[in-house]
Amino acid sequence: MDSREQLPLEFKAGVFDIIITKGLPFADYGCTIDGETVPIYFERKNIGDLYGTLTSGHKRFDRMLLKAREAHCEVILLVEADMRTVASGYKHSTISGDTIIKTIFSLFVRYGLTPIFCADRRTAARFIEETYSAVARSFHLKEKS
């Protein structure tokens, strides 16, 4: 988990052996399996963070996504809200929800950022758990071959 993560997700006991907090090269969550870094990272955003990142923080976010792409890593954007909620706008922003949705999908096309709209924080955590668990199963199957 990135050391700058302000609202860390809570993971189900036993899914991960160790959770280490340190500065990550990009995004909020990464994984290492048997000493190998998994090239899939997760950027978690609640709706307020999302609007801030895609407006005033847009240039910094673009740089992060470019850095990830250059490192041949995938970034998955976990949004702690459904698409309808994001599209309906955010009371602390003058930017429309439709503009935010269009920006998200422009980043998907430009950088390969995969957006996942989650019902809540637990769903976001489960998405990370299931993704890295699937990678671990695949990794261990390759070792046996």
Protein Blocks (a to p, Z undefined) as FASTA:
>chain_A
ZZklmbdcdddehkambdcddddfbdjbdcdeehiacfbdcddddfklmmmmmmmmmmmm
mmmmmmmmmnopacddddfbdfklmmnopfkbcbdfklmmmmmmmmmmmnopacdddfbl
mlmmmmmmmmmmmmmmmmmmmmmZZ
